[in-house]
Amino acid sequence: MYKNLRERPAVVLAAAAVTQFVLALDMSVVNVALPAVRAALGFAPLDLSWVVHVYALTFGGFLLLGGRACDLYGRRRLIVLGLAVFGLCSLAGGLAQAPWQLIAARAGQGLGAAAAAPAALSLLTTTFGEGPRRVRALGVWSAVNAAGGALGVLAGGLLTEYAGWRWVMLINLPVVAAALALVYAGVPAGERPARRERLDAPGAVLATGGVGLLVFGVVRTDVLGWDTAATYGTLAAAAVLLTAFVLVESRAGAPLLRLGMLRSRWVAGANALVFLAAAGQFTAFYFVSLYMQQVLGMGAAATGAAFLPVSVGLVAGTAVATRVTASRGPRASLIPGALLATAGLAWFAFISPDGGFVTDVLGPSAVTSVGLGLVLAPVIAVGTTGVARGEAGMASGLLNSSRQLGGCIGLATLATISAHRTGTATDAASLNEGYALGLSLTASLFLLAAVMAVCVLPRGRTADTATPSPASASASAENRLEGTPS
């Protein structure tokens, strides 16, 4: 159903990688700057968290819609639109003069990211056919994604301390410009289905509302707590909307999310693993950053610089995972990686108020980051195994949604447990005890991921999508006829 396109695979890979880098960077670059933002714009204490929360809310809420829109309206259109919105809102945020302006800009960034992220990932899965080349391409994408998150902490600390908080927003502009230049250079402009299906509007409304309420209910527990009527009501409303979404999708002719896709053990297992890995990764970065600043007394720039070895470990783990996955299958990397991350985080659980950087931060960071790299690289390849070209955006939106939800829910839950252990105490010993508990629970997430990889994922290297829809079958046949690059 798609015209025969001549992509430039190397440029497509670069475009997707740079796009994902700036989106991952933005997830963490703002966090270190929050105290400076509060002082400069006069945020009320309870409102400051919305600088982070509103991005998570719009990004997570619109991912499924953005993923399906890629399939229906073209991946290049969605990635260009998403990057343009993201870049303009980054500029607006950097120029903000009032709290509401910065919050509105962050909401716009989330919308742009929800269009660009699944478009970037689906570009790779449609350009590189299943096999070693796709594994290598997704390995590069995963390494850049993971490194972007870690480097965001470094960039945030350095920019806040030496250039001013506004640059944590403005730094996105040259990266967005580079990504757009690569998209125009390597992604064909004429990509569109010969038969345009209508967007599943009821599904889009229910999915966006349900996921949005779920994220909203979870992220507001830092202020409202879990055991409140407001939290219960929000989460119950989210459950109702998501249940209605499942019912609507089971009857829709052209659904936003084809439920039959989840019958594949590859797809279902990968999304569960992404959820757990994101919960572990986001939470670990959060607790380690707080430990360095609140317990060891390190400054923002020093804390950011301390995450540089994490980026190196992630890239190294990803490089190994790419080779192992291509030759022996994803389980051979996922299981050891999850166990290695478990070991590193268990080491982190022994942090001490009198600890040293080498023994309490650098050592466990090296072990954890390599394990993360071994997990994050193959899991994306697993989640797109057997997915037809016409549903690449759908699968990409689902994977990104699982990652976003895992990060939000995992961080909110474990941060609450950690805060409960700490109580109202503010001394270093009490804070250390709370962070250590949080890190030990984070280790259990990766242990669960290892068990799930053993029990759920098939032992082979490839699989067919379960119960493909007629449109999917046509897309798969067309891929074979056109010789999609592999």
N, C-alpha and C positions, 0 to 999 in steps of 0.2 A: 504493500500500500504506500510505501515511501519511494520517492524518486531515487534513482541511483546517484549517490553523492560521492564526491571525491574529497574526503577529508584529508587533512595533513596530520597524521596521527601524533607525531611528536609535538606539534603546535597545539593540538587539541589537549594533549596531556598537560602541557605547560599552562594552558588557559584554565583547565579544571583545577590544577594544583594551586595556582596563584589565587584563584577565586576562593578555594577552600581555606587557604592560608589566611586571607584577610578576615574571613568570617570566624575562624578559630581564634585569631589574634584578638578580635573584638570581644570574644566571650570573657577574656581574662584581663585585658589591658586596662579596663576602667576600674577594676576592683581596688587596685593599689592607690588610685587617685581619689577615692571617695572622701577622705578627710579634707583634702585640698578643695574639692568641689563644694563641700558643705560650707567651708569658710568663705569661699569666693562668691557663691550665689545665695547664701543665706538659707539653706535648706533647713526645715524643721527636722529634728532627729528621726521621727517616724516616717518622714517622706523620703529621706535619702535612699532608703533601700529600693525605691521605685526606679532609680537609675538603672539598677540591675534587673529588677523583677519585670519591668514592662518590656524589656528586650526579650526575656525568656517567654513572656506571655504571648507576644505577637509572633515570635519565631516559631514556638512550638504549636501554637494554635492554627497556623496557616500552612504548615508543612505538607499535610496530605493534599490540600487543595493545590499548592504549588507543584507538587510532584505529578499529579494527574494533568494539570494544565500543560506541563512539558510535553506529554504524549499527544495532547490534542492540538496545541497551538505552535509547537516547535520549540526545541531546546535552546536554539540560539536566541529566539525572541525572549524567552523567559530569563535566560542568564543575563542578556543585555539589560532588560527591564529591571531585573533584581539588582544588578550592580549599579545602574544609574540611580535608582531610589536609595540604595545603601550609601552611595557616595554623596549625593545631595544632602541626605540627612546627617551624614558625618560632618559635612561642612556647617550645616545649621547648628549641630550640637557644639562644634568648636567655637561658634560665634554667639552662643546662647548668653543672654543677659539676665535671665530669670529662671527659677526652678522649673516652671511649667514648660518653658521652651526646650530645655534639655530633655525632659521626660518625653515630650512629643517627638523630639528628634530620635531618641532611643527606640520609641515605638515604631517609627518609620524605618529605622535600621532593621528591626526585626522582620518587618514585612518584606523588605528587600532581600534579606537573607533567606526567608522562607521560599522565595522564588528562585534565587540563585543557587542555593545548596543542592536541591534535588536535580536541578538542571545540569550542574557541573558533574555530579556523579553519574547521571544517566548518559551524559556525553561519552564518558569512558566506557560504559557497558555496551553502548551501541557502536562505538568505534572499534573496540577491541573484542573480538569473539572469544568465547570461553577457551581457556587453555593458558599456557605459560605467559603469553603476551598480556592477557588481561590481568593475570596475577601480578606481573611486574608493574603494570600501569597502576593498579589499585594499591600496590605496595608503595609506590611513590606518593600517590594521593594520601594514603594513610600516614606516611611519615611526615608529610607537610602539614597535615591536619593536626597531628599530635604535637609536632614541634611548634606550630603556631600558637597552640594553647599555652605551652610552657614559655615560649619567648614573649608572649603577651605580658606575663608577670614581670619579666626582665625589662621589657620596653616601658611598661607602666611605671615601674619604679624609677628608671633613669629619666624618663620624660618629665614625670611629676617633680622630681628633685632638681633637675637642671634646666628644663625648658618651660615648665608650667603645665597645669592640668589640661589646658585646651588642646595640647598636642596629642593627648591620648585619643582624641577624636580626629584631629586633622591628619594624623599619621596614616589614616586609611586612604586618603585621597591619591597619593602617588601609586599605591598598590592597586587600587581600583582602576586607575588609568592604565596601568600595565596589563591588568587582566582583560580590560576591554580591548586593548590593542591586540592582544593574543587571540581573543575571540574573533575579531574581524579578520585577522590574518589566517586563521586556521579552520574556522567552522563555517561550512557552506551556508549561504543565505537562503537557499531555496527549499530547505527542509520543511515539508508539510505533508500530512496524510492526504492520499487521494480521496478518501471518504471520511469527511469530518463528522465525528460523533458529537452529540450535544453533551455539555458539561452536566454532570449529575448535581443539579442545584440543591435538591433536598439533602443529599448526602453531604454536600459541601457545607451547608448551614449547620447540620447536626454535628459533623466532625469538628468544624472550627469552634462551635459553641461548646461541645463536650470537652475537647482537649483544652480549650482556653480556660474553662471553668476548673478543670482538674489542675492545671498549672497554677491558676490564680489561688485556688484553695490551698495548695501545697506551699507556695512561696510566701503566703501571708501568715503561715504558722509561726514565723519568727516574731511576729507582733501579737497575733491573736492566740497562739497556742493551738494544739491539736484538740484538746478537750473543751471545745466551746461550741455553742449553738451555731455561730457563723460558719465555722469550719465544717461542721457536720452538714449544715444546709448546703453549702457550696459543693462539697464532694458528692452529696446525694443528688443534687441537680445535674452534676457532671455524669454520674452513673446513669441517670435516666436518659440523658441525651445520647450517650454512647451506646446504650442498649437499643434505643430507637434507631441509631445509625446502623447497627448490625442488622436489624430487621429490614430497614430500607435497602441496604446493600444486597441482602439475600434475594431481593425481588427485582432489583434494578437491571435493566437491559445493558446499560453501559455504566457500571458503578464507579464511584470514586476509588474504592478499594475492593478488588475482586476477592471475596472471602476464600474462594478455592485456592488462591495462591498460598494461603496459610496451611493448606494440607501438606505442602511440601515440607519435609523435615529439615531441608536445607534452609528454607526461608524462615520458617517458624523458629528453628534453633538459633539462626543467626540473629534474629531480632531480640530473642531472649538474652543472648550473649552480649549484644550491643547494649541493651538496657543495663545489665549488671556491670559491664566494663565501664560504661559512662558514669554510673553511680559511684563506682570505686575510684575512678580517675578524678572526677570533679571533687569528691569528698577528700581524697588524699591531698590534692593540691591546696584545698581550703585549710585543712588542719595543719599541714606542714608550714604553710605561709604564716598562720597565726602563731604557731609555736616559735618560729624564728623571730617574729616581731614582739610578741607579748611575753615570751618566756626567756629567750636568749637576748632580747633587747637589740636586735639588728634593725637598721634603718630600712627605708623603702628601697633604695637603690641596691643595698647589700642583699636584701631579700630577693630582689629580682635577679641579681647576678647569681645567686645560689641555685637558681633554677636552670642555669645554662647546662650543667652536667646532665640534667634530666632530659633536655633536648637531644644531647649527644647519645644518651642511652636509648631513647626512643628511636632515633634514626638507626642506630646499630641493630637494635632488636628487629626493626622493620626489614632491614637488609637481609638478615638471617632468615626471617620468616618468609620473605619472598622466595628465596631459593628452596627452602624446605617445602613450602606449599606447592611450588611448581613441580617438584620431583616426587614428593611422597604424599601429598594431599593436605588439607587444612588441619585435620586433627593432630597431625604430627607437630604442628607449631602451636595450635591453640591450647592443647592440654599442658605441655611443659611451660608455656608462657603464663597461663593462669596460675599454675603452681609456683612459678618463680615470683610472680607479683604477690602471691599470698605470703611467700617467705619474706620478701622485702617489707611488706606492710606489717607483718608480725614483728620484724626487727624494729620498725618504727614504734611499735607499741611499748618499747622499753625506753622511750625518751625520758630524759631527766632534767629537772631545773638546773642542775649543775653540769649538764652534758656538754660535750664539745661538738663543733661543727662536723669534724671528720667522722666521728663515731656515731653521732645521733642524727646527722642529716645526709652527709655525702655518701656514706656506705650504704644505708638502706635505700637512698635515692637511686644509686647505680643499679642495684638489684631490681628494684621495683620498675624502673623505667625500661630496662631491657625486657622484663616480663610483659609490660604493657605493649611494647613494640611487637613482640611475638604474638600477642592477642589481636591487636587492632588491625594489623595488616591483613591477615587472612579472613577475618570475620566479615569484611565487606564483600570479598569475593564469594564467600559462602552465601551471603544474603542475596546475591544476584545470579546464583547458579540456576540454570534452567528457565530464567525469566525471558520472555519474548521481547523483541525490540519495541513493540507497541505498548508494552507495559513497563518499560525501563524506568520511566519517571514515577510510576506508581510504586514500584519496589524501592526506588531511591527515597521517595517521600516517606515511605514506611520506615526504612532504616534510620533516616534522620529524625523522625518522630520518636522512635524508640530511644535513640541516643539522647535527645533533648529531655524526654520524660524521665529517663533513668537518672540523668544528672540532677534534675530538679527534685525528684522524689527522694533519691538517695541522699542528697545534700541536706534537704530539709529534715528528713527523719533522723539522720545521724547527728546533725547539729543540735537538734532538740535533745537527744539522749545525752550528748556531751554536755550541754548546758545544764541539764538536770543533775548530772554528776557534780559539776562545778558549783552549782547553786549561786548564791549572791557573792561569793568570795572573789576577790580580784588579785590575790597574791599569786606569785609565779607557781608555787607548788600546787595550788588548787587548779589553776588553769591547765597546768601540765597534766594533772590527773584526768581532766575532762578530755583533753586532746588525745591522750594515750588510749582512753577507752574508745573514742571515735575511730582511731586508726586501727585498733584491734578488730572492731566490727567491720571496717572496710576490708580487712584481710579476709574475713569470712565471705564477703561478696565474691571475691575471686576464687575462693575454694568452691563455692557453689557453682561458679561458672565452669570450673574444671570438671565437676561432677556432671553438669549438664552437657558439656561437650562430649563426654564419654557415653552418656546414656541416650542423647537425642540425635546427634549428628550421624549420618550414615558413614560407613567406613570407606566408601569409594571416593573418587575425585570429582565426579560429575553426577548430575541427576537430571531427570526430566521434570518439568513443572507439572504438579499434580492437577488433573482435571482442567486443562487449558480451555479458555473460552474460544468461540469461533474466531473472534478477532485475533486472539493470541496465536492460534494455529495458523491463520493466514499470514501473520507477521513472521512467524518462524519459517514458514515455507518461503516467504519472500527473501528472508535473510539468506537462506541457502542458495536461492537462485541468483541473488545479486552478489554473493560472495563478500559478505561483510568482512572488513579487515580483521585478521586474527593474529 
